[in-house]
Amino acid sequence: MDESTGMLRDGALKDQVVVVTGGGTGLGRSMTEAFLRAGAKVCITSRKLDVLEGTAKELERSTGGTVLPVACDVRDSKAVDALLADVIARFGKVDVLVN
């Protein structure tokens, strides 16, 4: 496999919904981009909504995918419940969690 093709074939995650904690920067952002390119819809979350919103716009523009940015402190169970409710309201399900 050459480096430009990535690990997942096109459409490998079509109709899948992925939640990535820490998805606004670094490794989480890179994984989010790969999931989007594989056809998934992705929710990215961290405590910094401004960073998430910027990342979501950039990734939607570069991949044509759908990104839902949601601020959440995963140490707070009520915030996690609200995150899940937001994802379900937008996408109807969660298939994968990357934490």
C-alpha positions as CSV (number, residue, x, y, z in Angstrom):
1,M,0.0,0.0,0.0
2,D,1.4,3.4,-0.9
3,E,1.3,6.2,1.7
4,S,-1.2,8.3,-0.1
5,T,-3.9,5.7,-0.1
6,G,-4.2,5.3,3.7
7,M,-5.3,2.2,5.6
8,L,-9.0,2.2,4.8
9,R,-10.5,1.8,1.4
10,D,-12.9,4.6,0.1
11,G,-16.3,4.2,1.7
12,A,-15.1,1.7,4.3
13,L,-17.0,3.6,7.1
14,K,-19.9,4.8,5.0
15,D,-23.0,5.3,7.2
16,Q,-20.9,4.9,10.4
17,V,-20.8,7.5,13.2
18,V,-17.6,8.0,15.0
19,V,-17.0,10.1,18.2
20,V,-13.4,11.2,18.8
21,T,-12.5,12.7,22.1
22,G,-9.6,15.2,21.7
23,G,-10.6,15.4,18.1
24,G,-9.7,19.1,17.6
25,T,-5.9,18.7,17.5
26,G,-3.0,16.3,17.1
27,L,-3.6,12.6,16.7
28,G,-7.4,13.0,17.3
29,R,-7.6,15.4,14.4
30,S,-5.6,13.1,12.2
31,M,-7.8,10.2,13.0
32,T,-10.9,12.3,12.4
33,E,-9.6,13.2,8.9
34,A,-9.0,9.5,8.1
35,F,-12.5,8.5,9.3
36,L,-14.0,11.3,7.2
37,R,-12.1,10.2,4.1
38,A,-13.4,6.6,4.7
39,G,-17.0,8.0,4.7
40,A,-17.9,8.3,8.3
41,K,-19.7,11.2,10.0
42,V,-17.7,12.3,13.0
43,C,-18.3,14.1,16.2
44,I,-15.2,15.7,17.7
45,T,-15.1,16.7,21.3
46,S,-12.8,18.4,23.8
47,R,-13.2,21.3,26.3
48,K,-12.3,24.0,23.8
49,L,-15.3,24.7,21.5
50,D,-13.5,27.4,19.4
51,V,-10.7,24.9,18.5
52,L,-13.3,22.2,17.6
53,E,-15.3,24.6,15.4
54,G,-12.2,25.7,13.5
55,T,-11.1,22.1,13.0
56,A,-14.6,21.0,11.9
57,K,-14.8,23.7,9.3
58,E,-11.3,22.9,8.0
59,L,-12.0,19.2,7.8
60,E,-15.4,19.6,6.2
61,R,-13.9,21.8,3.6
62,S,-10.9,19.5,2.8
63,T,-12.8,16.2,2.9
64,G,-16.4,17.0,2.1
65,G,-17.5,15.1,5.2
66,T,-19.7,16.0,8.1
67,V,-18.2,17.0,11.5
68,L,-20.2,17.8,14.6
69,P,-18.1,19.8,17.1
70,V,-19.3,19.4,20.7
71,A,-17.6,20.8,23.8
72,C,-17.4,18.2,26.5
73,D,-15.2,17.5,29.6
74,V,-15.2,13.7,29.6
75,R,-14.5,13.7,33.3
76,D,-18.0,15.0,33.9
77,S,-20.6,12.2,33.4
78,K,-23.5,14.7,32.9
79,A,-21.5,16.4,30.1
80,V,-20.9,13.0,28.5
81,D,-24.6,12.2,28.7
82,A,-25.2,15.6,26.9
83,L,-22.6,14.8,24.3
84,L,-24.3,11.5,23.6
85,A,-27.7,13.2,23.3
86,D,-26.2,15.7,20.8
87,V,-24.7,13.0,18.7
88,I,-27.9,10.9,18.7
89,A,-30.0,14.0,17.9
90,R,-27.8,14.8,14.9
91,F,-26.8,11.4,13.5
92,G,-29.2,9.0,15.2
93,K,-26.5,6.6,16.6
94,V,-22.9,6.1,17.6
95,D,-21.0,3.2,16.0
96,V,-17.4,3.9,17.2
97,L,-15.8,5.8,20.2
98,V,-12.2,6.8,20.0
99,N,-11.2,8.0,23.5
